[in-house]
Structure formats: C-alpha cells, structure tokens
Amino acid sequence: MKRQPQKVKELLEKTKDSALLAVEIYNKPRTSFRSGGFIVFMSIAWLALFHAIFERKRIKYFYRKNGRFVIIDGERKAWELGECVKKHYKDQNNPVRKNLDFFIKLRNKIEHRFLPQLDNDIFGECQAMLINFENLLTSEFGEEHAIKENLVFALQFSSILQERQQQALKIKESKGYKNVKQFIENYRGYLSDNVRNSLNYSFKVFLIPKVGGHEGTSDVAIEFVKYDPTKPEEMEKYQKFLIGIKEKQVPMQGLRAGKVCEKVSNALKIKMPQNWQFNPSHQHVKCWKYYKVRPLKVSSFPEKTNRKYCFYNSNYNSYEYTEEWVRLLINELSKEEVYKKIMEMK
C-alpha cells in the first residue's frame, strides 16, 4: 500500500464518506426523493475524488485570473465538478463522462425542485454513476479503497411495482417534473447508440430468482454476472434467456428523437429556408402531437402508442420511433400547407 500525502488521505476519506452517504439516502425506505439526495452527495464524492487525483499528481486544480489564484473567503477557488470532468477526460467522450455530464446538467435543473417521480426514471444512470465512481477510485488508489464491502442490496417489499402504485406516482406529476423529464428524454436522444447502451452510462438489471441446483450454489443470495457487451455470443445468450422471463420483448431497433430529427433535417434542408431547424424538443414534439403517435402526457399509459410509428421502450423509460415515422415526416413536411398547419399548433 503506497503512502499518500496527508491532503490526499483527507480527500479520499471525504470521497468515500460522501459516496456512502449517497447510497444510505438512496436505500432508506422512507426517503421521498432519493435521487435528489443521491445526486448531491455523489457529486461531492466525485469532486473530492478528482481533487485527490489532481493532488496526488501535483496538478494545481484552482482557478486563476491574470496569473493569480482566485481567492474566496481567504481560500483558493477550486475547480467545480464540471471543470474537473473537462480536465480529467480532456478529449475523451466516453460513457462515463456522458453519465457525469448528465448528472451535472440534471442537478442544476432539480436543485430547487422536489421531484420524487424521477427516482424510477434515472435508476440506471444512478447505478452506473456509483459503479463508475468505485472503478475510478480503485484504479487510481488501489483495491484497499473499495467501498463495496460496506454495501448491501436494498431489500424489496414486493417483486413487482403494482399497477396501482404506478398510477399513484403518475398522479403526482407536475409541470416541473414534465420539464425535467423532457430534458432527460432529449439528453438520451442525442446520445450515440454505443453510449446509450453502455453499462457505464446506464446500468440496467433484471432481478431474477436464483435457484440452487446443488449444495453451495446459493451461498450468495445476490451476485452480479460479469457481462461483456463486446462479445456477441454473450449478448445472444442473455437475449434468449430474457425472452423466457419477460412478459413481452420490446423491440430494440427504434430511433431516438434526436436521430429522427437528424434524418428529417438531412432530407429536407435543401427544401427549407436557410438556418431552418428541426429539433427534438420543439418541431418534433409538434409532429408527434399532431399525428397522435404517443400519449400527450407521459403519465397516461406510455405504452399506448401507434406502434407503426412509435413505441415505449421500458428498458430506457423513453419513446423510440420507427423508420416508417421518418418517412412519414419527410413526405408530409415537404408539403408547405401541412408543415404550416403543424407548426402553428400550440
């Protein structure tokens, strides 16, 4: 075990304590907005971890102005999380960075909001944020700093969330929630398939009953199976297994709103005025509302879509669209009277 400078030791203690607090808040049964507390303390944990890395590498992680350190209340102003991410990952644009960028933007949007409805929407991103954190912590400072030994899986009261419970959550939706939900969908829509499907961006699991076939096989009640998405033979094996336990298989080849807009824009830009835009949060929303391909409200049974054009992907808690939808938009929006009618909608 390599001896660390005192400042690095203090930062490592802070980063681990903050991560454990984040998990404790998330796993408490009576916590109303677990995601909010988790994001705050995990942001602190990540910030302290980056500072510990910079401190060990003797990188001055403080702001300067005109060659001098910026001083606030007698202390040098340290880089905040967003700046640390930029400095650490530099030109990398990997799923770990995209996960952190997502939470930095989301934290700013929910800072003054109470939105317990978000807990189910971003579970995968929260789990990935925690796993990525420990991976970086142990890779930089060694396995002796791992915190997984201190963690246990949260117990569940039931194996599924009953439909009535789901409806109760939906009733609580507010305008603030819808705005944040739209941000989440837009952010995911602009991600590449490689990033969006990466476990480092969003960690999704099925909790499956484990049956021991012989003595000793069920000593560990819950365990992670190592899965390498780069191996197609493993992907095929898991897909066959999941088909057997899922009530229905959701098609996985849909297009996110961002990709739809990209295809439509490329097809129509020569016919449209200069600087014309077709983006997911404005023009595309008007289109799916006009053609009624999905529910107007996310809360009103999201699966009830026109499946020729759109379907709800429960794996990612978001809507995806078909190539047929892209063809419809390209054909219809090229008609001036149709385009004008759709864009004049409120």
Secondary structure in CASP SS format (residue, H / E / C, confidence):
PFRMAT SS
TARGET T0000
AUTHOR 0000-0000-0000
METHOD secondary structure of the structure
MODEL  1
M C 1.00
K C 1.00
R C 1.00
Q C 1.00
P C 1.00
Q H 1.00
K H 1.00
V H 1.00
K H 1.00
E H 1.00
L H 1.00
L H 1.00
E H 1.00
K H 1.00
T H 1.00
K H 1.00
D H 1.00
S H 1.00
A H 1.00
L H 1.00
L H 1.00
A H 1.00
V H 1.00
E H 1.00
I H 1.00
Y H 1.00
N H 1.00
K C 1.00
P C 1.00
R C 1.00
T C 1.00
S C 1.00
F C 1.00
R H 1.00
S H 1.00
G H 1.00
G H 1.00
F H 1.00
I H 1.00
V H 1.00
F H 1.00
M H 1.00
S H 1.00
I H 1.00
A H 1.00
W H 1.00
L H 1.00
A H 1.00
L H 1.00
F H 1.00
H H 1.00
A H 1.00
I H 1.00
F H 1.00
E H 1.00
R H 1.00
K C 1.00
R C 1.00
I C 1.00
K C 1.00
Y C 1.00
F E 1.00
Y C 1.00
R E 1.00
K E 1.00
N C 1.00
G C 1.00
R E 1.00
F E 1.00
V C 1.00
I E 1.00
I E 1.00
D C 1.00
G C 1.00
E E 1.00
R E 1.00
K C 1.00
A E 1.00
W C 1.00
E C 1.00
L H 1.00
G H 1.00
E H 1.00
C H 1.00
V H 1.00
K H 1.00
K H 1.00
H H 1.00
Y H 1.00
K C 1.00
D C 1.00
Q C 1.00
N C 1.00
N C 1.00
P H 1.00
V H 1.00
R H 1.00
K H 1.00
N H 1.00
L H 1.00
D H 1.00
F H 1.00
F H 1.00
I H 1.00
K H 1.00
L H 1.00
R H 1.00
N H 1.00
K H 1.00
I H 1.00
E C 1.00
H C 1.00
R C 1.00
F C 1.00
L C 1.00
P C 1.00
Q C 1.00
L H 1.00
D H 1.00
N H 1.00
D H 1.00
I C 1.00
F H 1.00
G H 1.00
E H 1.00
C H 1.00
Q H 1.00
A H 1.00
M H 1.00
L H 1.00
I H 1.00
N H 1.00
F H 1.00
E H 1.00
N H 1.00
L H 1.00
L H 1.00
T H 1.00
S H 1.00
E H 1.00
F H 1.00
G C 1.00
E H 1.00
E H 1.00
H H 1.00
A C 1.00
I C 1.00
K H 1.00
E H 1.00
N H 1.00
L C 1.00
V C 1.00
F C 1.00
A C 1.00
L C 1.00
Q C 1.00
F C 1.00
S C 1.00
S C 1.00
I C 1.00
L C 1.00
Q C 1.00
E H 1.00
R H 1.00
Q H 1.00
Q H 1.00
Q H 1.00
A H 1.00
L H 1.00
K H 1.00
I H 1.00
K C 1.00
E C 1.00
S C 1.00
K H 1.00
G H 1.00
Y H 1.00
K H 1.00
N H 1.00
V H 1.00
K H 1.00
Q H 1.00
F H 1.00
I H 1.00
E H 1.00
N H 1.00
Y H 1.00
R H 1.00
G H 1.00
Y H 1.00
L C 1.00
S C 1.00
D H 1.00
N H 1.00
V H 1.00
R H 1.00
N C 1.00
S C 1.00
L C 1.00
N C 1.00
Y C 1.00
S C 1.00
F C 1.00
K C 1.00
V C 1.00
F C 1.00
L C 1.00
I C 1.00
P C 1.00
K C 1.00
V C 1.00
G C 1.00
G C 1.00
H C 1.00
E C 1.00
G C 1.00
T C 1.00
S C 1.00
D C 1.00
V C 1.00
A C 1.00
I C 1.00
E C 1.00
F C 1.00
V C 1.00
K C 1.00
Y C 1.00
D C 1.00
P C 1.00
T C 1.00
K C 1.00
P H 1.00
E H 1.00
E H 1.00
M H 1.00
E H 1.00
K H 1.00
Y H 1.00
Q H 1.00
K H 1.00
F H 1.00
L H 1.00
I H 1.00
G H 1.00
I H 1.00
K C 1.00
E C 1.00
K C 1.00
Q C 1.00
V C 1.00
P C 1.00
M C 1.00
Q C 1.00
G C 1.00
L E 1.00
R C 1.00
A H 1.00
G H 1.00
K H 1.00
V H 1.00
C H 1.00
E H 1.00
K H 1.00
V H 1.00
S H 1.00
N H 1.00
A H 1.00
L H 1.00
K C 1.00
I C 1.00
K C 1.00
M C 1.00
P C 1.00
Q C 1.00
N C 1.00
W C 1.00
Q C 1.00
F C 1.00
N C 1.00
P C 1.00
S C 1.00
H C 1.00
Q H 1.00
H H 1.00
V H 1.00
K H 1.00
C H 1.00
W H 1.00
K H 1.00
Y H 1.00
Y C 1.00
K C 1.00
V C 1.00
R C 1.00
P C 1.00
L C 1.00
K C 1.00
V C 1.00
S C 1.00
S C 1.00
F C 1.00
P C 1.00
E C 1.00
K C 1.00
T C 1.00
N C 1.00
R C 1.00
K C 1.00
Y C 1.00
C E 1.00
F E 1.00
Y E 1.00
N E 1.00
S C 1.00
N C 1.00
Y C 1.00
N C 1.00
S E 1.00
Y E 1.00
E E 1.00
Y E 1.00
T C 1.00
E H 1.00
E H 1.00
W H 1.00
V H 1.00
R H 1.00
L H 1.00
L H 1.00
I H 1.00
N H 1.00
E H 1.00
L H 1.00
S C 1.00
K C 1.00
E H 1.00
E H 1.00
V H 1.00
Y H 1.00
K H 1.00
K H 1.00
I H 1.00
M H 1.00
E C 1.00
M C 1.00
K C 1.00
END
